[in-house]
């Protein structure tokens, strides 16, 4: 007689009994133990009449000076006068963990709270109440001074470490030997300047005041934006900060990932561009060559003569041959397309050289420029140009030409792009001179432009994190860029940059560029001649596995 047995016939209740008996007789060293993540060291603080008396992270005292100081207040009166308000000798009172500084013009309240989370953190809420008849235009506060166990890696003994929350979440990390911290503005929607202006004990560089201010501070660089955050009579404003603590290897995402996610939720990622193949750079002129018969510097050729019919005919043929040669190189590189930086020529010196306005073509290029772009389009390649948010202007008297800022840069860019799309089918646009590296134009300008042309790719010269929600910003390998910054990717995992590689250390940075292409970044290369860099670009795309191809 055979007995048939199975787990299913035995039943779940019997199985549970069996397993319980098995584990009861099993040696303890055989029983698997789930390791619990060690909780972070706690953050603790104590208060004094002037602010903090102590701030500890684990075993480390992190406080250099706990005084909470309002150092400057600038007000605007009803008749337009701007004047400082009294900030000395406030009346100080304490209720629980809330401290209040009272002045003739109003109150400044600060409240501290420690949070036993991952990461451990100290929260600081500042409330400014305006009891005066004037508008508070600017306020400067020194919240405390940190004393770190060691000099942080981020400080170069010169550059202020400040953040404005304009275009980027305000997260300022410091890594100091065995630990790390991040100073954060918890309000992702409103600008506020926070940061560490400098170390008070250079070159030891362990003591860092924590500054909070609106308006502009006289000792800070002019490149930092003005924080326009007025407090009107009878109104109040609130500033929410945190200092988050971690270990030596704690990443920025671990320290402030929740803040990065809130920033992304407030400003959603809208860019869609599946094709990540390389793009060719084309320059069909040279700047301010001073050649009388070729004043726009066409094809970098001093023998070109655009002042006679015969010369123009020869120029037309040279330009089309340039285009045909470039198509062959673009095809060899499996490029998605090209950008011609200068269809207007470059009659004027830098920085006017790239006019960035396809509606401002000189007479010798008008009859041939459509054929030029058609050579690329007929080969199945995307085409593009350089545009600028300014307007090129020529003086009524004289020969001076300059780039004039306009009231509505988005409308100006939209008009230029619409012209280029209609005439040549352009979908790739490098955007020159959109502010400066430290203070790019408002990213909302590019949100408008991108919404008007969802099938175009915008590549602005200057950028911040928010730009990546709508554009693929331009970078150069020769300036040290090898891919989208991790702090950007933490906010927008789909973000990508375009990286111009000519004249940069491409062989030395090969592996970093392979990783960048694998993540989705696009490389730019010279496409009008057989540049030795092109072989390196081709190898980078071959080493990226699996290699990217055109979308279906």
C-alpha positions in Angstrom: 0.0 0.0 0.0 1.5 3.4 -1.0 0.9 6.6 0.7 0.7 9.7 -1.5 1.9 12.9 0.2 2.2 16.5 -0.9 2.5 20.0 0.6 -0.9 20.9 -0.8 -2.6 17.8 0.8 -0.9 18.4 4.1 -2.5 21.8 4.5 -1.1 25.2 5.6 -2.0 24.7 9.3 0.1 21.5 9.5 2.9 23.2 7.7 3.0 26.1 10.2 3.1 23.6 13.1 6.0 21.8 11.5 8.0 24.9 10.9 7.5 26.1 14.4 8.8 22.8 15.8 11.8 22.9 13.4 12.9 26.3 14.5 12.4 25.5 18.1 15.0 22.7 18.0 17.4 24.5 15.5 20.7 25.8 17.0 20.5 29.6 17.4 23.5 30.2 15.2 21.6 28.6 12.2 18.5 30.8 12.6 18.7 33.7 10.1 18.7 37.1 11.7 17.5 40.2 9.9 19.9 43.0 10.5 18.3 46.2 11.5 19.7 49.5 10.0 21.5 51.4 12.7 19.5 54.5 13.7 21.3 57.7 12.9 23.0 59.5 15.9 20.6 61.9 17.4 20.6 65.7 17.1 20.1 67.5 20.3 20.2 71.2 21.3 19.7 73.4 24.3 18.7 77.1 24.3 20.1 80.2 25.8 18.6 83.7 26.1 20.4 84.7 22.9 19.7 81.6 20.8 21.3 78.1 21.0 23.6 77.1 23.8 24.5 73.7 22.3 24.0 71.7 19.1 25.1 68.1 19.1 25.2 65.5 16.5 26.0 62.2 18.2 29.1 62.8 20.2 30.1 66.0 18.3 29.4 69.5 19.5 28.6 71.4 16.2 28.0 74.9 17.6 30.5 77.6 17.4 28.2 80.5 18.5 24.5 80.2 19.1 23.6 83.9 19.0 20.6 84.6 16.7 21.2 88.1 15.3 19.2 90.4 13.1 22.0 92.4 11.5 20.2 94.7 9.0 16.7 95.7 8.0 15.9 98.1 5.1 12.5 99.7 4.9 10.7 101.7 2.3 8.4 104.5 3.6 5.1 105.6 2.1 6.8 108.5 0.3 9.4 106.2 -1.4 12.3 106.9 1.0 14.6 103.9 1.7 16.1 103.8 5.2 17.6 101.3 7.7 15.6 100.3 10.8 17.0 99.8 14.3 18.4 96.3 15.0 20.4 96.9 18.1 19.4 95.9 21.7 16.1 94.1 21.0 14.0 92.9 23.9 14.4 89.1 24.1 11.8 86.8 25.5 11.5 83.0 25.6 8.4 80.7 25.6 9.2 77.1 25.5 11.5 76.5 22.5 10.4 79.8 20.9 12.6 82.9 21.2 11.4 86.3 20.3 13.4 89.5 19.4 11.2 92.5 19.7 12.1 95.8 18.0 10.2 99.1 17.6 9.3 98.1 14.1 8.2 94.5 14.8 9.1 91.0 16.1 11.4 88.3 14.8 10.6 84.8 16.3 12.7 81.7 15.9 11.8 78.2 16.9 14.1 75.2 16.9 13.1 71.5 16.6 15.2 68.4 16.4 13.9 65.5 14.3 15.1 61.9 15.0 14.7 60.8 11.3 17.0 59.7 8.5 18.8 62.0 8.1 18.8 63.5 11.6 18.0 67.2 11.5 17.6 70.4 13.2 14.7 72.5 12.0 14.6 76.3 12.3 11.5 78.4 11.7 11.9 82.2 11.5 8.9 84.5 11.5 9.2 88.2 10.8 6.3 90.4 11.8 6.1 93.9 10.5 4.3 96.2 13.0 5.5 99.4 11.3 3.9 101.7 8.6 6.8 101.0 6.1 7.5 98.1 3.8 10.4 95.8 4.9 12.3 95.4 1.7 15.4 93.6 3.0 16.4 91.7 6.2 19.7 90.1 7.1 19.8 87.4 9.8 22.7 85.4 11.2 21.0 82.4 12.6 24.0 80.7 14.3 27.6 79.8 13.7 28.6 76.1 13.1 31.9 74.7 14.3 32.8 71.6 12.2 35.2 68.9 13.5 37.3 69.4 10.3 37.5 71.7 7.3 34.8 70.8 4.7 35.8 69.6 1.3 33.5 72.0 -0.5 35.1 75.2 0.8 37.9 76.8 -1.3 38.7 79.6 1.3 37.3 82.2 -1.1 33.9 81.5 -2.7 30.7 82.1 -0.6 28.5 79.0 -0.4 25.1 80.6 -0.9 21.8 79.4 -2.5 18.8 81.3 -3.5 16.2 78.7 -4.3 15.8 80.2 -7.8 16.0 77.4 -10.3 17.5 75.0 -7.9 16.4 73.5 -4.5 18.5 75.3 -1.9 20.7 72.4 -0.6 24.3 73.3 0.5 26.3 70.2 1.5 29.4 70.2 3.6 31.5 67.0 4.0 34.0 67.3 6.9 36.1 64.3 7.7 33.9 61.7 9.4 30.6 63.5 8.8 28.5 65.6 6.5 25.6 68.0 6.7 23.3 70.0 4.4 21.8 73.4 5.0 18.4 73.5 3.3 15.5 75.9 2.5 12.4 73.8 3.2 10.2 76.0 1.1 10.8 75.1 -2.6 8.4 77.7 -3.9 9.8 81.0 -2.6 13.3 82.5 -3.0 15.4 83.1 0.0 19.2 83.5 0.2 20.7 81.1 2.7 24.2 79.8 3.1 27.7 80.0 4.5 29.2 83.3 3.4 32.8 82.3 4.5 34.7 80.7 7.2 35.5 82.9 10.2 38.8 81.1 11.0 40.5 80.8 7.6 42.7 78.9 6.7 41.6 76.4 9.4 38.1 76.9 8.1 35.9 75.2 10.6 33.7 78.0 11.8 30.8 78.9 9.5 28.0 81.5 10.2 24.6 80.6 8.8 23.1 83.5 6.9 19.5 84.1 5.9 18.6 87.2 4.0 16.3 88.9 1.4 17.2 91.7 -0.9 21.0 91.9 -1.6 23.9 91.8 0.8 26.7 94.3 0.2 29.4 91.8 0.9 28.1 89.2 -1.5 28.9 89.0 -5.2 26.7 91.0 -7.6 26.1 87.8 -9.6 23.8 86.5 -6.8 20.2 87.4 -7.5 18.2 90.1 -5.7 15.6 88.4 -3.4 12.4 90.4 -3.8 10.4 89.3 -0.8 8.8 92.4 0.8 6.9 92.3 4.1 4.1 94.9 4.0 2.8 96.8 7.0 0.8 94.5 9.4 2.0 91.4 7.5 4.5 88.6 8.4 6.7 86.2 6.5 8.1 82.8 7.5 11.4 81.2 6.6 11.8 77.4 7.1 15.3 76.0 7.2 16.9 72.7 8.2 20.3 71.4 8.9 20.5 67.7 8.1 23.3 65.5 9.4 24.9 62.4 8.1 28.1 60.3 7.9 31.1 60.8 5.8 29.7 58.9 2.8 26.2 60.1 3.1 25.0 61.2 -0.4 23.2 64.4 -1.2 20.1 62.3 -2.1 20.1 60.7 1.3 20.5 64.0 3.1 17.9 65.9 1.1 16.1 63.5 -1.3 12.7 64.5 0.0 13.4 68.1 -0.8 14.6 67.2 -4.3 11.4 65.3 -4.8 9.3 68.2 -3.6 11.1 70.4 -6.1 10.4 68.0 -9.0 6.7 67.8 -7.9 6.4 71.6 -7.9 8.2 71.9 -11.3 7.4 68.7 -13.3 9.7 67.3 -15.9 8.2 68.0 -19.4 11.0 67.3 -21.8 10.5 64.4 -24.3 13.4 63.7 -26.7 14.1 59.9 -27.3 16.8 60.3 -29.9 20.2 60.6 -28.1 22.5 60.1 -31.0 25.3 62.7 -31.5 24.7 66.1 -33.1 27.1 67.9 -35.5 28.4 71.4 -35.0 28.7 73.6 -38.2 30.2 77.0 -38.5 30.1 78.6 -41.9 31.8 81.9 -41.1 34.4 83.4 -38.9 34.1 86.5 -36.7 35.2 90.0 -37.7 37.8 88.8 -40.3 38.0 92.3 -41.8 38.1 90.9 -45.4 36.7 93.7 -47.6 35.2 91.3 -50.2 34.1 88.8 -47.6 33.1 90.9 -44.6 31.0 88.2 -43.0 33.9 85.7 -43.0 32.1 83.0 -45.0 33.8 79.6 -44.9 36.9 81.1 -43.2 38.1 81.8 -46.7 39.7 85.2 -47.5 39.5 84.6 -51.3 35.7 84.6 -51.3 34.3 87.6 -53.1 30.6 88.4 -52.4 30.7 91.8 -54.0 30.4 90.6 -57.6 27.9 88.2 -59.4 30.8 85.9 -60.4 32.1 85.8 -56.8 28.6 85.1 -55.4 28.1 82.2 -57.8 31.5 80.7 -56.7 30.5 81.2 -53.1 27.2 79.4 -53.6 29.0 76.4 -55.0 31.5 76.3 -52.1 28.7 76.5 -49.6 26.8 73.6 -51.1 30.0 71.6 -51.3 30.5 72.3 -47.6 27.0 71.0 -46.9 27.5 67.8 -49.0 30.8 67.1 -47.2 29.2 67.7 -43.8 26.3 65.3 -44.7 28.8 62.5 -45.4 30.5 63.0 -42.0 27.2 63.3 -40.2 26.1 60.0 -41.7 29.4 58.3 -40.8 28.8 59.4 -37.2 25.2 58.2 -37.1 24.2 61.7 -36.1 20.6 62.8 -35.6 21.3 66.1 -37.2 23.3 69.3 -37.2 23.3 72.9 -35.8 24.6 75.7 -38.0 25.6 78.4 -35.5 25.9 81.3 -38.0 23.6 81.4 -41.1 23.8 85.2 -40.7 27.6 85.3 -41.0 29.9 86.9 -38.4 30.6 90.4 -39.5 30.9 91.8 -36.0 33.3 90.9 -33.2 32.4 88.8 -30.1 30.0 88.9 -28.3 27.8 90.2 -31.1 29.3 87.7 -33.6 26.5 85.1 -33.5 23.5 87.3 -34.4 21.1 84.5 -33.5 18.3 85.8 -35.6 17.4 84.0 -38.9 15.4 87.0 -40.0 18.6 89.0 -40.3 20.3 87.4 -43.3 22.8 89.4 -45.4 22.0 89.7 -49.2 24.7 87.2 -50.4 23.3 84.3 -48.4 19.6 84.8 -49.0 19.5 83.1 -52.5 21.4 80.0 -51.4 20.5 79.4 -47.7 17.4 77.4 -48.5 19.3 75.1 -50.7 22.0 74.7 -48.0 19.5 73.5 -45.4 17.7 71.3 -48.0 20.9 69.3 -48.5 20.7 68.1 -44.9 17.0 67.6 -44.8 17.0 65.6 -48.0 19.5 63.3 -46.3 17.1 62.6 -43.4 19.0 64.8 -40.9 17.5 67.2 -38.5 18.6 70.8 -38.9 19.1 73.6 -36.4 20.5 77.0 -35.8 21.7 79.3 -33.0 19.1 81.8 -31.6 19.4 84.5 -28.9 16.8 86.0 -26.6 18.0 89.4 -27.4 17.3 91.4 -30.6 20.2 92.5 -32.9 20.0 96.3 -33.4 21.9 98.6 -35.8 22.4 102.3 -35.0 20.6 104.7 -37.4 23.8 106.6 -37.8 27.1 104.7 -37.9 27.8 101.0 -38.2 27.5 99.8 -34.6 25.4 96.7 -34.0 24.6 95.3 -30.6 22.3 92.8 -28.9 19.4 94.5 -27.2 17.5 93.0 -24.2 13.8 92.8 -24.8 10.8 92.9 -22.4 9.6 89.5 -23.4 12.5 87.1 -24.2 10.1 84.1 -24.6 8.1 85.9 -27.3 11.3 86.9 -29.1 12.6 83.4 -29.1 9.3 82.0 -30.2 9.2 84.4 -33.2 12.7 83.5 -34.3 12.2 79.7 -33.9 8.8 79.9 -35.7 10.6 81.6 -38.7 13.3 79.0 -38.8 10.9 76.1 -38.5 8.7 77.4 -41.3 11.5 78.2 -43.7 14.0 75.4 -43.1 12.2 72.9 -40.8 14.6 73.5 -37.9 14.0 71.5 -34.7 17.5 71.8 -33.0 18.2 75.2 -31.3 21.3 76.3 -29.4 20.3 79.3 -27.3 23.1 81.7 -26.8 23.5 84.4 -24.1 20.5 83.5 -21.9 21.9 85.4 -18.9 25.2 84.4 -17.3 26.6 81.3 -15.6 25.6 82.4 -12.1 22.3 84.0 -13.0 20.6 82.5 -16.1 17.3 83.9 -17.3 14.2 82.7 -15.6 13.5 79.1 -16.6 9.9 80.0 -17.1 11.0 81.6 -20.4 12.1 78.3 -21.7 9.0 76.5 -20.4 6.9 78.8 -22.6 9.2 78.3 -25.6 9.3 74.5 -25.1 5.5 74.4 -24.8 5.2 76.3 -28.1 7.5 73.8 -29.9 7.2 70.4 -28.2 8.9 68.6 -31.1 12.0 70.9 -30.9 15.1 70.5 -28.6 16.4 73.7 -26.9 20.0 73.8 -25.8 20.6 76.9 -23.7 24.1 78.2 -22.9 23.5 78.8 -19.2 21.3 76.7 -16.9 20.2 75.7 -13.5 18.4 72.5 -12.3 15.0 73.8 -13.4 16.2 74.3 -17.0 16.5 70.5 -17.3 12.7 70.2 -16.9 12.3 71.8 -20.4 15.7 71.8 -22.1 18.9 69.9 -22.7 21.5 72.5 -21.6 24.8 73.0 -23.5 28.2 72.2 -21.8 31.8 71.9 -23.0 34.3 69.1 -22.2 37.1 71.6 -22.3 35.5 73.4 -19.4 35.5 70.2 -17.4 31.9 68.9 -18.0 31.5 65.2 -18.6 27.8 64.7 -18.0 24.7 65.8 -16.3 25.4 66.7 -12.6 24.2 64.0 -10.1 22.3 66.7 -8.1 20.3 67.4 -11.3 19.7 63.7 -12.0 18.5 63.2 -8.4 15.8 65.8 -9.1 15.0 64.8 -12.7 16.1 61.2 -13.5 15.3 61.8 -17.2 17.4 65.0 -17.5 20.2 65.1 -20.0 22.8 67.6 -21.3 24.5 68.1 -24.6 28.3 68.2 -24.4 30.6 69.7 -27.0 33.7 67.6 -27.0 36.2 69.4 -29.4 39.4 70.7 -27.8 38.6 68.8 -24.6 40.5 65.9 -23.0 38.3 63.3 -24.7 40.6 60.4 -24.5 41.4 61.0 -20.8 37.7 61.3 -20.0 36.6 58.4 -22.2 35.0 56.3 -19.5 33.1 59.2 -18.0 31.7 60.2 -21.4 30.7 56.6 -22.0 28.8 56.6 -18.7 27.2 60.0 -19.7 26.0 58.7 -23.0 24.7 55.6 -21.3 22.7 57.8 -19.0 21.3 59.7 -22.0 23.6 62.7 -22.6 24.3 63.8 -26.2 27.7 64.6 -27.6 28.4 67.4 -30.1 31.2 67.1 -32.6 32.7 69.0 -35.5 31.0 67.9 -38.7 32.5 69.9 -41.6 35.8 68.0 -41.7 37.4 64.7 -40.6 38.2 65.9 -37.1 40.4 63.5 -35.1 37.9 63.9 -32.2 35.2 62.2 -34.3 36.9 58.8 -34.0 36.8 59.2 -30.2 33.1 60.1 -30.3 32.3 57.1 -32.4 34.2 54.9 -30.0 32.3 56.3 -27.0 29.0 55.5 -28.7 30.3 52.0 -29.6 31.4 51.4 -26.0 28.0 52.5 -24.7 26.1 49.2 -24.4 23.6 48.8 -25.9 24.4 51.5 -28.4 21.6 54.0 -28.9 19.8 54.4 -32.2 17.2 56.6 -33.8 13.7 56.1 -32.3 11.2 54.1 -34.4 
